[in-house]
Each structure stands twice: as structure tokens, then as C-alpha cells.
Amino acid sequence: MVKTVDFSGRPFHFIGIGGIGMSALAYVLAKRQLPVSGSDLRSTHITERLQGVGAHIFSRQEATNLDLFSSGQKRVLETVSVAVNGSQPSNPNHNGKSLSDPNGLLLHETLPQVICSTAIAHSNSEYAAAKEKGCPIFHRSDVLAALIRDYQSIAVAGTHGKTTTSSLIGYMLLKANLDPTIIVGGEVDAWEGNARIGATGGYLVAEADESDGSLTKHYPNIGIVTNIELDHPDHYQTLDDVVKTFQIFETQCDILIGCLDCETVANRLTPTITYSLDPSKGADYTVKNVTSNPEGTCAEVWERGSYLGQIRLTIPGCHNVSNALGAIAVGRKLGLDFAVIADALFTFTGAKRRFEHRGHCNGITFIDDYAHHPSEIEATLSAARSKVDGQQISRVVAIFQPHRYSRTVTFLKEFATCFKDADLVMLTDIYSAGEVNLHNISGQDLAEAVKNNHSQVIYEPSLNRLPQVISDGLHPGDLVLFLGAGNLNQIIPQVIAQY
């Protein structure tokens, strides 16, 4: 019998609850008044936010965490709930919906639904204990799939642009007073995190990930595909393998919206509604007279040959105009006035780690961006170059931490040529993301490849020494971009403090 996710009151326990994808789901479930607990290896503002809505956080991933649910126990919650800062909660029973009854005793003696991501190995002691106890175990995508079925859902898929496009759509529905539930892979100031709870049964905007093949679990009312490329060679061997995943997703969407600027989308999918930056492609939604300056981008928007009006974006780059077109297509399908859509697009300030402004000191501007694929780096640096034009900025400096050995070796040729819009490139060693280096590749190999196409390349393998190298290499007037999906951005405060 196929297991199904239970939203009727059975508790949820997340192993690795602090991850960006896991925490968003945990937040929504907790706000839906469901019992939520979870473990993580370190305290962060994300786990603190979860505790603030009633989730109970264990500071270690240990088998004993599941003793909370042992049959027959009548343990006071205070003795097992660990606050994220290591101290006891000031009021462990502050939330009657959580894991204790009004008398402070264990409410759920049934086994919890245990939620894991792909990052949790089967050798993890907490996972092994859950399996031994017979807990129903679900991948995080199973929970997202169940939520998608529970709402009027809009699922945003694609190799690049998922977070920004889904955030734009969520923000647009929020500004249109449609009270959406939102689950995205980045943090957005408008809802103070990576998730928001709206009216149950209303709209859900979700970012749908293809990286591990779980995209095929989703059946949204509206699906969006921004583009399709090979980005996860640890899971897919060829682009055709990736396309098959998106083709299954297409059959499961009531309506599919697709970007014709991606040849793979145009040739291998048959979207119901289309959009493109190129008017000659005959898409349902397109733009004309696109102009960019350091303050943002303006464009005329056309709907099936009729002029809708102008949009202004403060988030830079043509790739974000494309993301905005995807959001416009959704908004119009839902019957929103273009004026409401245009106002939302203009006031949207972006998601964190997507060309996020981190500081400006002594004439140097610091930007944090999640770009980790050659196509993303190229688009981000192009956007940076548009910010330079017309301002007192002398150079674009790209600081890049490669992410995963498999991605680095697969796209070594593309990485070697994607930094053309940078005046100076600084590289550090590869962030493994838990991979074993089967390819015997290093950041030095990538640096040598980039040097074959770029005259200004610095390689510093140590993240500890990199801040000093950066400080020595920067000058007033530089626009500095920290690029990558690993932990490079953790050194940004240290670098800024040196100025």
C-alpha cells in the first residue's frame, strides 16, 4: 500500500530541519497548526524562526530524538525540547498545537512522519532509528507534492530562475490581496523568510526542484518551466534524462507556461502559454524596447500582439525580465489587472542571494549571488556590467567558489569561458557538498582553464586566507560579486569589515 502524507494531526519530524527546502515546509506545517519537530546540526536564524512558530528543535541529529514519540511515555515536553540556543524554552507549552497536551504531557504516542532530504544518508543515526521504529519516512518532495494537491497550486520549475520567478509570483499575489501560501528556495524580505502561510485551500506558489528527479511527483494547476539545462550530473547523465523529467511534469500540469527562449523548452515541450524576450518567436507574452541603466530595467509588455503597458524592474539583468514575463503570464491567467502586476514587479526587491546587495564601503560595492552554473554566472555578470555603465564603477570583480566536483568536471569547458564580463576573477577550491572527489579535480584545474581565456585570474584555495587576498586585490570603484552555492558568502562580513 502506498504511504500518503497525513495532514490530519499526526506529527512531523524533520531530519535536517534547517535546510532551505526543509525549513520552508516545516514552517507551513507548523503554521497550519500541525505538530512539528526536527533536528539540525547548528542553530541559525532559520531554526529560530521555526521555533518561534512552535516547532521543537533538537540541536543534534541523534537516534534518541525519536524517543519523544516512544509508546507509553508520559514525559513532560520541557525535558526533551531543546531550544536552538541550547537553553530551555521560556514557555515550552506556549503552543497548544504542538507536542504536548494542556497538562504538559506527550500528546502523540504514535510514531511521527519522518521527513528527509536527499542530503540525509541512510547511515544517519536518526534516519536509521526512524526506520527501525517503523516510522513512515517521506522525502521532502512528498510533503511538497501533498501540499500542491491541497491548494490551487502554481509550481515553478526550471534549471535557472526558479527562486526569483516563484518569489515574483508569490509577491504579485500578495500585492493583489490573494493571500497566497508561498514555499521558495530563498529568503524574501516581504514575508521575512522562505515561506508564508495564506488561506488554506487558496493559492500556493511553490518552487519545484528537478535536481533529484522528484519534480515528477507534482501535479499543479499551473506549472512553469523557465528553461532546461543539465545542471546536476550527480543525478542525470545526459540532457535527455533531464528533459524526460520535465516531460513527465508537463503531463501532470493542468496548464503549462514555458519560455521559448530556451530551445529545449521550445523543441521538447508543448506549453499551453508561452513567453519570450524575442518578439519574432510569436510567444503569447513578449517585450519590446528594453532599456537598462544602473537603477534597473524598463520594457514594454505585449500580450498576444496587444500592448499591455510598461514594466520597471529594480532587479537587474535581461534574465530577470524573462522571469518577470513568466510572472506576468501567471498573473494574467489568474485575471489580474496589468496595473496590479506592474506595481508588484516594480516594488519587488528580490530574494536573498540573488544579486543581493551586502554593503558599500570606500567606493566598493559587495554583491552576493547564488549563481553556480556557467549559464547563471554569465547572466549575473552581464547584469553586473549593466550596473557599471553610467556609474563611477571601474571594474567588475567575480569571486567564485565552484560547487560539487561532478558539476565542475562536467562543465569545465563552459566555466572556462563564462567570466568574460568580469575584469578580475578570483577562484577558491571546490565546495564538495558531500560528494567524494571521484574525478580528482580541484579548484586549481578550474583556475588554469579560466586563465586560458581570461588575463586576470587569482587562485586561492583556502577560504580562510581568501579575505586577505580579496582585500589586497580590490580598489575603490569595484563592483564585487561573491558567486556560488556553497559557503563562500560566509566570508562577506569579514571582507567588508576590512574596509
Beta strands, then each sheet from edge to edge (+ up, - down):
strand 1: 12-15
strand 2: 36-39
strand 3: 56-58
strand 4: 113-116
strand 5: 137-139
strand 6: 152-157
strand 7: 181-188
strand 8: 193-196
strand 9: 203-207
strand 10: 222-225
strand 11: 255-259
strand 12: 273-276
strand 13: 285-293
strand 14: 296-303
strand 15: 306-313
strand 16: 356-361
strand 17: 364-369
strand 18: 395-400
strand 19: 424-427
strand 20: 457-459
strand 21: 478-483
sheet 1: 3+ 2+ 1+ 4+ 5+
sheet 2: 8+ 7- 9- 6- 10- 11- 12- 13- 14+ 15-
sheet 3: 16+ 17- 21- 18- 19- 20-
end
